[in-house]
Amino acid sequence: MKQIIDAEPVIANWTVSGTQSKSDVETPEYVAGVTTSKSLIVSFKGPSDFAERTFGTPVDVLNKDYLVFSVWSQRFKGKRYSHSDDFNYAVQLQTGGTWFRFPTWDTFTEVVIDISDINQIDHIRIEPVKDFTNEDNLIVSYFVTCKVDYPYDIMEGVKDHLTAIRDQVNSNGGFKAGTVSGAAGDDKIKIEGLILYVERYSVVTIDDGVNSEKHLLQNNNETDFNLGQLYDGPVLLNSYTNADVYVSYEPIFGKFEEEVVVPSMTIWGFAPASSVTVLPSSRMVREYGGGSFMELESGMRLEFPMQIDLMARQWELIEQMGDIVRRFLRERHVWINGRKHDFIWTGNAESTFPDDPTVQLYSITYTVTIEVKESGVVKLPVSGAATLDVKVL
């Protein structure tokens, strides 16, 4: 489960020394995350330079294990990091706290740092650890803390990606179905207009240009609907006069135990299998020195099959949701806990038509396989070797 602490590093939020420059980067290849549009690039010349983001209220990371962010260096494209001198940059997360050295590679790559012994983050400060002969430009993007929980994290990543594509295609998450008027605290609404495809179990967004809220519709009498418990709850949060109502295509998981949602894009996760392919993995690096070392336990590579079920009572809605899913399949990657993972579309889409006249539900199922590598973890400290007086006989 992730916690985004700086999705788009804003220039105004970051401080640098007087001789440094900083600017935005909007090139997609150097922007991490599915909903972000920019990264930060900072120039560095040596150890006296820094880039720092300070949080007015420290970020609580008590139950998080890792900090993840993506970086790229214009000059330093390391091939191997086996000793502390191989690194060019370090990051500090607490005032007066530990410095974590991190690598920079040939490509824009995520870095994973163990923060299991940190309770809060009061700043993010990046500094060079050595003098540079020439100036270097460093890109940083999408700072996330997380506690790994598969397959929940994978389903959350797929949901975030589908939601982002849906909002690109439909600015209000769906299509306009009418208007509504009501007072804050009302537990029923009356939708005026064409009310196309609006029915029980639909999720609607009410928006008057100032306030917006989302509700699940329940028992209805033609155009009158009760509000359900999901989303923004069983009563209106604001008062509205002729506010627009949109039926939303909702990517969901874990909701069927609470209530049915139609139309919907439901994500299902299943037990993983061991991966047989080899993919580049993220690097987790902890600064060490003074003869102190840590034994690292490498994570497993796992393949998780995921199903995306599209369900609606009208085939037209199935087709519109299918367009959203196919756009997702064409991108062939998903961001999970701040890390980019590739996936493959496996098999053909399977259609199901209603055979019960009392349950008019159409569905299409897409299956993808997402490969993940569990992050390595610090296992135990290793004591230094004693000096031995060896004699060869």
C-alpha positions as CSV (number, residue, x, y, z in Angstrom):
1,M,0.0,0.0,0.0
2,K,1.5,3.3,-1.1
3,Q,1.6,6.8,0.3
4,I,2.5,9.5,-2.2
5,I,4.6,12.2,-0.4
6,D,5.7,14.3,-3.4
7,A,4.0,13.2,-6.7
8,E,5.2,16.1,-8.8
9,P,8.2,17.9,-7.3
10,V,7.1,21.6,-7.7
11,I,10.0,24.1,-8.2
12,A,8.6,26.4,-5.5
13,N,8.6,23.6,-2.9
14,W,12.3,22.7,-3.4
15,T,15.2,24.8,-2.2
16,V,18.7,24.8,-3.9
17,S,21.9,26.7,-3.2
18,G,22.4,30.0,-4.8
19,T,24.7,28.7,-7.6
20,Q,22.3,26.0,-8.7
21,S,19.5,26.0,-11.3
22,K,16.2,24.1,-11.1
23,S,13.4,23.6,-13.6
24,D,10.5,21.4,-14.6
25,V,10.7,18.3,-16.9
26,E,7.6,17.3,-18.8
27,T,9.0,14.8,-21.2
28,P,7.0,11.6,-20.5
29,E,10.1,9.4,-20.6
30,Y,11.4,11.2,-17.5
31,V,8.1,11.4,-15.5
32,A,7.2,8.6,-13.1
33,G,3.7,7.6,-12.1
34,V,0.5,7.4,-14.1
35,T,-1.2,10.6,-13.0
36,T,1.9,12.9,-12.9
37,S,2.9,15.3,-15.6
38,K,6.3,16.7,-14.5
39,S,9.5,16.0,-12.7
40,L,12.2,18.2,-11.3
41,I,15.7,18.7,-12.8
42,V,18.5,20.3,-10.6
43,S,22.1,21.2,-11.5
44,F,24.9,20.0,-9.2
45,K,28.6,20.9,-9.2
46,G,29.8,19.4,-5.9
47,P,29.3,18.6,-2.2
48,S,28.3,22.2,-1.3
49,D,25.2,21.9,-3.5
50,F,21.9,20.5,-2.4
51,A,18.2,20.2,-3.3
52,E,15.8,20.0,-0.4
53,R,12.0,19.7,0.1
54,T,10.9,20.5,3.7
55,F,7.5,19.3,5.0
56,G,5.8,21.7,7.4
57,T,4.2,18.7,9.1
58,P,6.4,15.6,9.1
59,V,5.1,12.7,7.0
60,D,4.2,9.7,9.1
61,V,5.9,6.6,7.7
62,L,5.7,4.4,10.8
63,N,4.1,1.4,9.0
64,K,6.0,1.8,5.7
65,D,9.0,-0.2,4.6
66,Y,10.3,1.6,1.6
67,L,10.8,5.0,0.0
68,V,10.7,4.8,-3.8
69,F,11.5,7.6,-6.3
70,S,12.8,7.7,-9.9
71,V,16.1,9.4,-11.0
72,W,18.3,10.0,-14.0
73,S,21.7,11.7,-14.2
74,Q,23.1,13.3,-17.3
75,R,26.7,12.4,-16.5
76,F,26.7,9.5,-14.1
77,K,25.5,6.3,-15.6
78,G,26.9,3.6,-13.4
79,K,27.1,-0.1,-14.3
80,R,27.9,-1.5,-10.9
81,Y,27.6,-0.3,-7.3
82,S,29.5,-2.5,-4.9
83,H,31.3,0.0,-2.7
84,S,30.3,3.4,-1.2
85,D,32.8,5.2,-3.3
86,D,30.9,4.1,-6.5
87,F,28.0,6.4,-5.7
88,N,27.6,10.1,-6.6
89,Y,24.5,11.1,-4.7
90,A,22.9,10.6,-1.3
91,V,19.5,11.4,0.2
92,Q,18.6,12.3,3.8
93,L,15.0,12.0,5.1
94,Q,15.3,13.3,8.7
95,T,17.2,16.3,10.0
96,G,20.5,15.0,11.3
97,G,19.5,11.5,10.2
98,T,21.1,8.8,8.1
99,W,22.3,9.5,4.6
100,F,21.3,6.9,2.0
101,R,23.5,6.7,-1.1
102,F,21.6,5.8,-4.3
103,P,22.7,4.8,-7.8
104,T,22.0,6.4,-11.1
105,W,21.8,4.2,-14.2
106,D,21.8,4.5,-18.0
107,T,18.0,5.0,-18.0
108,F,15.4,6.8,-15.9
109,T,15.1,4.2,-13.1
110,E,13.4,3.9,-9.7
111,V,15.4,3.6,-6.5
112,V,14.1,1.7,-3.5
113,I,15.4,2.6,0.0
114,D,14.7,0.7,3.2
115,I,13.0,3.0,5.7
116,S,11.6,0.4,8.1
117,D,13.5,2.0,11.0
118,I,12.2,5.5,10.3
119,N,9.0,6.8,11.9
120,Q,8.6,10.1,10.0
121,I,10.1,12.1,7.2
122,D,10.6,15.8,7.8
123,H,12.5,16.6,4.6
124,I,14.0,15.2,1.5
125,R,17.5,16.5,1.0
126,I,19.7,15.4,-1.9
127,E,23.5,16.1,-2.0
128,P,26.5,15.0,-4.1
129,V,29.0,12.9,-2.1
130,K,32.0,14.0,-4.1
131,D,33.4,16.9,-6.2
132,F,32.4,16.9,-9.9
133,T,34.8,17.9,-12.6
134,N,31.8,19.1,-14.7
135,E,28.3,20.1,-13.8
136,D,25.7,17.3,-13.6
137,N,21.9,17.6,-14.1
138,L,19.8,15.2,-12.0
139,I,16.1,14.5,-12.6
140,V,14.0,13.3,-9.6
141,S,10.4,12.2,-9.8
142,Y,7.5,10.8,-7.8
143,F,8.4,10.2,-4.2
144,V,6.3,7.3,-2.7
145,T,6.5,5.4,0.6
146,C,5.0,1.9,0.7
147,K,4.5,-1.3,2.5
148,V,4.4,-4.2,0.0
149,D,1.1,-6.1,0.0
150,Y,0.5,-8.3,-3.1
151,P,-1.8,-8.7,-4.8
152,Y,-3.6,-5.7,-3.3
153,D,-0.9,-3.3,-4.5
154,I,-1.1,-4.7,-8.0
155,M,-4.9,-4.3,-8.2
156,E,-4.6,-0.7,-6.8
157,G,-2.0,0.1,-9.5
158,V,-4.3,-1.3,-12.3
159,K,-7.2,0.7,-10.8
160,D,-5.2,3.9,-10.8
161,H,-4.2,3.4,-14.4
162,L,-7.7,2.6,-15.6
163,T,-9.0,5.6,-13.7
164,A,-6.4,7.9,-15.3
165,I,-7.3,6.7,-18.8
166,R,-11.0,7.0,-18.1
167,D,-10.6,10.6,-17.0
168,Q,-8.6,11.4,-20.1
169,V,-11.4,9.9,-22.3
170,N,-14.3,11.3,-20.2
171,S,-13.6,14.5,-18.2
172,N,-16.2,13.6,-15.5
173,G,-15.5,9.8,-15.5
174,G,-18.5,8.9,-17.7
175,F,-21.3,10.5,-19.6
176,K,-23.9,13.2,-18.7
177,A,-27.2,11.7,-17.8
178,G,-29.3,14.7,-16.5
179,T,-29.5,17.2,-13.7
180,V,-30.4,17.1,-10.1
181,S,-31.5,19.6,-7.4
182,G,-31.3,18.9,-3.6
183,A,-30.3,20.1,-0.2
184,A,-27.3,19.0,1.9
185,G,-28.4,16.0,4.0
186,D,-31.0,14.7,1.6
187,D,-30.9,10.9,1.3
188,K,-32.8,10.8,-2.0
189,I,-32.4,12.5,-5.3
190,K,-34.6,13.1,-8.4
191,I,-32.7,13.1,-11.7
192,E,-34.2,15.3,-14.4
193,G,-33.6,15.0,-18.1
194,L,-33.0,12.1,-20.4
195,I,-31.5,9.9,-17.5
196,L,-30.0,7.6,-20.1
197,Y,-28.7,4.4,-18.6
198,V,-29.2,5.6,-15.0
199,E,-30.5,2.8,-12.8
200,R,-30.0,1.0,-9.5
201,Y,-26.4,0.3,-8.6
202,S,-25.1,3.0,-10.9
203,V,-22.4,5.3,-9.6
204,V,-23.0,9.0,-10.4
205,T,-21.0,12.1,-10.0
206,I,-22.9,15.3,-9.2
207,D,-21.0,18.5,-10.2
208,D,-22.2,22.1,-10.3
209,G,-18.8,23.6,-11.2
210,V,-18.0,24.4,-7.6
211,N,-18.8,21.3,-5.6
212,S,-18.6,17.7,-6.7
213,E,-19.5,14.4,-5.0
214,K,-19.9,10.7,-6.0
215,H,-22.7,8.4,-4.8
216,L,-24.0,4.8,-5.5
217,L,-27.7,4.8,-6.4
218,Q,-29.9,2.2,-4.8
219,N,-33.7,1.6,-4.7
220,N,-35.4,3.7,-7.3
221,N,-38.9,4.7,-8.4
222,E,-38.4,5.8,-12.1
223,T,-36.3,8.9,-11.6
224,D,-36.1,9.0,-7.8
225,F,-33.1,7.2,-6.2
226,N,-31.9,6.5,-2.7
227,L,-28.2,7.0,-2.0
228,G,-26.1,4.1,-0.9
229,Q,-23.2,3.8,1.7
230,L,-20.3,3.6,-0.8
231,Y,-18.2,6.6,-2.0
232,D,-19.5,9.9,-0.5
233,G,-22.2,8.2,1.6
234,P,-26.0,8.0,2.0
235,V,-26.7,11.7,2.0
236,L,-25.8,14.8,-0.1
237,L,-22.8,16.6,1.1
238,N,-23.8,19.9,-0.5
239,S,-26.9,21.7,-1.8
240,Y,-27.4,21.8,-5.6
241,T,-29.7,23.5,-8.1
242,N,-29.7,22.0,-11.6
243,A,-26.3,20.4,-11.1
244,D,-25.0,18.0,-13.8
245,V,-25.2,14.3,-13.1
246,Y,-22.7,11.9,-14.8
247,V,-22.9,8.1,-14.8
248,S,-19.3,7.0,-14.0
249,Y,-17.4,4.0,-15.3
250,E,-15.9,2.8,-12.0
251,P,-12.7,0.7,-11.8
252,I,-13.2,-1.2,-8.6
253,F,-11.8,-4.1,-6.5
254,G,-13.0,-5.5,-3.1
255,K,-16.4,-3.8,-3.5
256,F,-18.6,-6.7,-4.2
257,E,-18.5,-7.7,-0.6
258,E,-20.2,-4.4,0.2
259,E,-22.5,-3.7,-2.8
260,V,-22.9,-4.4,-6.5
261,V,-21.7,-1.7,-8.9
262,V,-23.1,-1.5,-12.5
263,P,-21.6,-0.4,-14.9
264,S,-18.2,-1.2,-13.6
265,M,-14.7,-2.4,-14.4
266,T,-13.9,-5.0,-11.7
267,I,-10.4,-6.1,-11.0
268,W,-9.7,-9.6,-9.7
269,G,-6.4,-10.9,-8.4
270,F,-5.3,-14.5,-8.1
271,A,-2.5,-16.6,-6.6
272,P,0.9,-16.0,-8.3
273,A,3.2,-18.4,-10.1
274,S,7.0,-18.3,-10.1
275,S,8.4,-16.3,-13.0
276,V,10.7,-17.9,-15.6
277,T,11.8,-14.6,-17.3
278,V,14.5,-12.2,-16.3
279,L,13.6,-8.5,-16.0
280,P,15.8,-5.6,-14.6
281,S,14.9,-5.0,-11.0
282,S,15.1,-1.9,-8.8
283,R,18.1,-1.4,-6.6
284,M,17.8,-0.9,-2.8
285,V,21.0,0.6,-1.4
286,R,21.8,1.5,2.3
287,E,24.9,3.5,3.0
288,Y,27.5,1.5,5.0
289,G,31.0,2.1,6.4
290,G,33.3,1.5,9.3
291,G,33.3,-2.2,8.7
292,S,29.6,-2.5,9.1
293,F,27.6,-4.6,6.6
294,M,24.1,-6.0,6.2
295,E,23.1,-9.3,4.6
296,L,20.4,-8.7,2.0
297,E,17.6,-11.1,1.2
298,S,16.6,-10.9,-2.4
299,G,12.9,-10.9,-3.2
300,M,11.2,-13.5,-5.5
301,R,10.0,-12.9,-9.0
302,L,6.3,-13.6,-9.3
303,E,3.7,-13.6,-12.1
304,F,0.3,-12.5,-11.0
305,P,-2.7,-13.2,-13.3
306,M,-5.3,-10.4,-13.2
307,Q,-8.8,-10.2,-14.7
308,I,-10.6,-7.1,-15.6
309,D,-14.4,-7.8,-15.8
310,L,-16.6,-5.2,-17.6
311,M,-20.2,-5.4,-16.6
312,A,-23.3,-3.4,-17.6
313,R,-26.9,-3.9,-18.6
314,Q,-26.4,-2.1,-21.9
315,W,-23.9,-3.3,-24.6
316,E,-23.2,0.3,-25.5
317,L,-21.6,0.9,-22.1
318,I,-19.6,-2.3,-22.4
319,E,-18.1,-1.0,-25.6
320,Q,-17.2,2.4,-24.0
321,M,-15.5,0.7,-21.0
322,G,-13.8,-1.8,-23.5
323,D,-12.2,1.2,-25.2
324,I,-10.7,2.3,-21.8
325,V,-9.3,-1.2,-21.1
326,R,-7.8,-1.6,-24.6
327,R,-6.0,1.8,-24.2
328,F,-4.6,0.4,-20.9
329,L,-3.5,-2.8,-22.7
330,R,-1.7,-0.9,-25.4
331,E,0.5,0.9,-22.8
332,R,1.8,-2.5,-21.6
333,H,2.9,-1.2,-18.2
334,V,1.5,-0.3,-14.8
335,W,2.9,1.7,-11.9
336,I,2.9,-0.3,-8.6
337,N,4.2,1.4,-5.4
338,G,6.1,3.9,-7.4
339,R,7.8,1.3,-9.6
340,K,7.1,0.6,-13.3
341,H,6.1,-3.0,-14.2
342,D,5.5,-4.5,-17.6
343,F,2.6,-6.8,-18.3
344,I,1.3,-8.9,-21.1
345,W,-2.3,-9.4,-22.3
346,T,-2.9,-13.2,-22.2
347,G,-5.6,-14.9,-24.2
348,N,-8.7,-13.4,-25.9
349,A,-11.4,-11.3,-24.4
350,E,-14.3,-13.5,-23.3
351,S,-17.8,-12.2,-23.7
352,T,-20.8,-13.3,-21.6
353,F,-24.4,-12.6,-22.7
354,P,-27.4,-12.8,-20.3
355,D,-29.3,-16.1,-20.4
356,D,-31.6,-15.2,-17.6
357,P,-34.4,-12.7,-18.6
358,T,-34.5,-11.5,-15.0
359,V,-30.8,-10.6,-14.9
360,Q,-29.9,-8.5,-17.9
361,L,-26.1,-8.2,-17.5
362,Y,-23.5,-8.2,-20.3
363,S,-19.8,-8.7,-19.5
364,I,-16.4,-9.0,-21.2
365,T,-13.3,-10.3,-19.4
366,Y,-9.7,-9.3,-20.2
367,T,-6.8,-11.2,-18.6
368,V,-3.3,-9.8,-18.1
369,T,-0.2,-11.2,-16.4
370,I,1.9,-8.8,-14.4
371,E,5.4,-9.7,-13.2
372,V,6.7,-8.2,-10.0
373,K,9.9,-8.6,-8.1
374,E,9.6,-8.4,-4.3
375,S,12.0,-5.8,-2.9
376,G,15.0,-7.1,-1.1
377,V,15.0,-6.7,2.7
378,V,17.7,-6.2,5.3
379,K,18.0,-9.6,6.9
380,L,20.6,-9.3,9.7
381,P,23.9,-7.6,10.5
382,V,27.1,-9.4,9.6
383,S,30.0,-9.0,11.9
384,G,33.4,-8.1,10.5
385,A,36.1,-10.7,10.0
386,A,38.8,-10.9,12.5
387,T,42.5,-10.7,11.5
388,L,44.0,-14.1,11.1
389,D,47.6,-15.2,11.3
390,V,47.7,-17.8,8.6
391,K,50.8,-20.0,8.1
392,V,51.3,-22.2,5.1
393,L,52.9,-25.5,6.0
